[in-house]
Amino acid sequence: MRIDAADDLNRTELHLPEEPVLWSVVSVHRASEAELRAWLRRERSRDEYRLLSYDLLPLELAVRFPEGVGVDRLVSTVAVNHRRSPHEPAIIVDAGTAVTVDVVDRTGVFQGGAILPGLRTAARSLAVSTDALPPTDPLDTDHQPVVIGKSTEEAIRSGVIWGVVGAVKELVARMRLELGVQAQVFCTGGQGRFLSRWLGPGVQFIPHL
C-alpha cells in the first residue's frame, strides 16, 4: 500500500484487516514518517512497524557511504532487479522533488548515480532566488512545452523542462558509455509521467516502482 503525505490516514484504516499487520515503511520525509508512526501507535498499537534502511534490503551497494543513500533510491533498485533483463545493467530515473539517475550493474549491485533538482524545485528556486521572475508551474500543461518561450512563464517552462530532460539524457548517455552497454532505462516518480514522455523511446515508465 502506498501512503502519501496528503492522504487521510483515518481513511487508510478502512483498507486494513482487524488483525495485526507488519508495516515495512520506506520514507525520505522525516515529518511524514513521524506522523505515520504516531498514527499507528495511536490507532493500531498491535501492528508491527519496521522502518527500512539500506542494511535491511536484499541489495549490495558499491558506494562510499551506504547509510547516506536515500532509501527510496535503493528500493527502486531492488524493484528494478526484478524487472530488468537478466545479466543486463539498468538505469533508474526517479523524478520527484529531486531527479535521481542511478545505475544497477549486470550483477544487481547498486553503483550510485546523480542527483539534480526536480522540475518544480528548479522553477521554485528561480522565483525565490531572483527579484523579478514569477512563480511558475512547469507542469501546468499536458502538451509538449514550447522551446522558444514567448512570455516569461513560457521561457521558464522551456528552460526548466528541456534543461532537466537534456541533463537526464546526457547522464544516461554517459552512464551507458561508462558501462559499455546500452543499459535499460526505467522511469518512475511523481513527475515521471511527464519526464518519460520527453526522454524519447525505449524508456519504461512505471508509476509506483
ZAMITI-81179 format. One line per 3 residues: number of its first residue (from 1); their letters; for each residue x, z, y of C-alpha. Coordinates in steps of 0.02 Angstrom, whole numbers, plus 50000, padded with zeros to 5 digits. Layout:
// ZAMITI-81179
NUM> A> X Z Y ~ ...;
END
This chain:
// ZAMITI-81179
1> MRI> 50000 50000 50000 ~ 50066 49953 50172 ~ 50032 50076 50314;
4> DAA> 50071 50029 50494 ~ 50082 50149 50640 ~ 49918 50086 50713;
7> DDL> 49819 50117 50555 ~ 49694 50258 50545 ~ 49767 50372 50412;
10> NRT> 49599 50450 50376 ~ 49533 50278 50327 ~ 49680 50259 50211;
13> ELH> 49619 50406 50108 ~ 49464 50307 50058 ~ 49576 50195 49953;
16> LPE> 49667 50336 49865 ~ 49618 50420 49699 ~ 49570 50602 49696;
19> EPV> 49713 50648 49578 ~ 49887 50674 49650 ~ 49994 50519 49679;
22> LWS> 50177 50484 49713 ~ 50218 50410 49883 ~ 50379 50308 49893;
25> VVS> 50399 50282 50079 ~ 50506 50157 50173 ~ 50519 50184 50361;
28> VHR> 50638 50148 50504 ~ 50522 50226 50633 ~ 50552 50413 50628;
31> ASE> 50399 50464 50731 ~ 50280 50364 50621 ~ 50359 50432 50463;
34> AEL> 50342 50610 50528 ~ 50158 50576 50568 ~ 50127 50512 50391;
37> RAW> 50218 50658 50313 ~ 50119 50784 50417 ~ 49954 50698 50373;
40> LRR> 49993 50704 50187 ~ 50044 50886 50197 ~ 49878 50924 50281;
43> ERS> 49758 50809 50188 ~ 49839 50783 50017 ~ 49951 50931 49985;
46> RDE> 49962 50897 49798 ~ 50039 50724 49821 ~ 50225 50700 49792;
49> YRL> 50320 50624 49939 ~ 50484 50530 49924 ~ 50569 50450 50073;
52> LSY> 50676 50310 50004 ~ 50858 50293 50054 ~ 50996 50172 50002;
55> DLL> 51055 50281 49858 ~ 50882 50282 49779 ~ 50868 50092 49769;
58> PLE> 50922 49980 49624 ~ 51045 49890 49736 ~ 51233 49880 49758;
61> LAV> 51296 49873 49938 ~ 51459 49791 49991 ~ 51463 49864 50167;
64> RFP> 51570 49994 50256 ~ 51433 50121 50293 ~ 51287 50103 50171;
67> EGV> 51198 50255 50241 ~ 51186 50167 50409 ~ 51097 50010 50348;
70> GVD> 50911 50007 50387 ~ 50815 50041 50227 ~ 50692 49902 50273;
73> RLV> 50834 49776 50256 ~ 50880 49848 50087 ~ 50707 49850 50009;
76> STV> 50684 49669 50066 ~ 50844 49630 49972 ~ 50778 49717 49816;
79> AVN> 50620 49611 49828 ~ 50718 49450 49852 ~ 50823 49490 49699;
82> HRR> 50661 49472 49600 ~ 50615 49307 49685 ~ 50774 49207 49711;
85> SPH> 50834 49082 49583 ~ 50948 49163 49453 ~ 51133 49157 49496;
88> EPA> 51099 49090 49672 ~ 51126 49188 49833 ~ 50991 49208 49963;
91> IIV> 50974 49238 50150 ~ 50835 49352 50212 ~ 50766 49332 50389;
94> DAG> 50658 49481 50442 ~ 50577 49453 50611 ~ 50503 49604 50700;
97> TAV> 50561 49714 50843 ~ 50733 49654 50792 ~ 50776 49499 50690;
100> TVD> 50892 49532 50544 ~ 50978 49395 50445 ~ 51051 49467 50285;
103> VVD> 51141 49400 50132 ~ 51123 49444 49949 ~ 51254 49361 49840;
106> RTG> 51228 49273 49673 ~ 51254 49437 49579 ~ 51121 49530 49680;
109> VFQ> 51240 49628 49793 ~ 51190 49659 49974 ~ 51331 49589 50080;
112> GGA> 51271 49635 50255 ~ 51215 49519 50392 ~ 51172 49504 50577;
115> ILP> 51050 49590 50696 ~ 50980 49516 50856 ~ 50832 49555 50970;
118> GLR> 50660 49505 50912 ~ 50553 49383 51013 ~ 50450 49513 51106;
121> TAA> 50600 49628 51126 ~ 50700 49489 51209 ~ 50557 49444 51327;
124> RSL> 50528 49627 51371 ~ 50712 49654 51411 ~ 50705 49513 51540;
127> AVS> 50559 49594 51629 ~ 50641 49766 51625 ~ 50817 49712 51672;
130> TDA> 50776 49591 51813 ~ 50687 49607 51980 ~ 50575 49454 51980;
133> LPP> 50545 49394 51802 ~ 50367 49439 51745 ~ 50316 49520 51580;
136> TDP> 50282 49376 51460 ~ 50221 49373 51281 ~ 50323 49236 51197;
139> LDT> 50198 49228 51053 ~ 50045 49205 51163 ~ 50013 49035 51086;
142> DHQ> 49977 48957 50917 ~ 50056 48794 50972 ~ 50238 48745 50970;
145> PVV> 50309 48805 51137 ~ 50374 48679 51263 ~ 50562 48664 51284;
148> IGK> 50563 48618 51469 ~ 50457 48754 51548 ~ 50354 48703 51699;
151> STE> 50324 48883 51751 ~ 50424 49044 51743 ~ 50320 49104 51595;
154> EAI> 50346 48940 51502 ~ 50532 48946 51539 ~ 50543 49123 51469;
157> RSG> 50447 49073 51312 ~ 50561 48923 51289 ~ 50720 49023 51312;
160> VIW> 50666 49167 51202 ~ 50587 49069 51060 ~ 50709 48923 51049;
163> GVV> 50853 49041 51083 ~ 50807 49152 50935 ~ 50768 49001 50825;
166> GAV> 50935 48924 50869 ~ 51027 49087 50837 ~ 50947 49109 50666;
169> KEL> 50982 48928 50618 ~ 51164 48948 50669 ~ 51180 49111 50572;
172> VAR> 51102 49033 50416 ~ 51217 48882 50429 ~ 51373 48990 50449;
175> MRL> 51320 49108 50309 ~ 51293 48960 50192 ~ 51464 48893 50242;
178> ELG> 51546 49060 50204 ~ 51453 49075 50038 ~ 51499 48897 49993;
181> VQA> 51323 48853 49932 ~ 51151 48809 50000 ~ 51077 48982 49983;
184> QVF> 50888 49001 49978 ~ 50808 49067 50138 ~ 50665 49193 50138;
187> CTG> 50574 49245 50297 ~ 50463 49397 50323 ~ 50412 49523 50456;
190> GQG> 50278 49540 50588 ~ 50342 49388 50684 ~ 50399 49295 50528;
193> RFL> 50246 49181 50525 ~ 50294 49111 50696 ~ 50481 49105 50664;
196> SRW> 50471 49024 50493 ~ 50363 48885 50564 ~ 50501 48836 50685;
199> LGP> 50650 48859 50569 ~ 50613 48698 50476 ~ 50578 48652 50295;
202> GVQ> 50646 48749 50148 ~ 50610 48921 50220 ~ 50496 49027 50110;
205> FIP> 50381 49138 50214 ~ 50323 49297 50126 ~ 50214 49406 50240;
208> HL> 50247 49575 50158 ~ 50411 49553 50068;
END
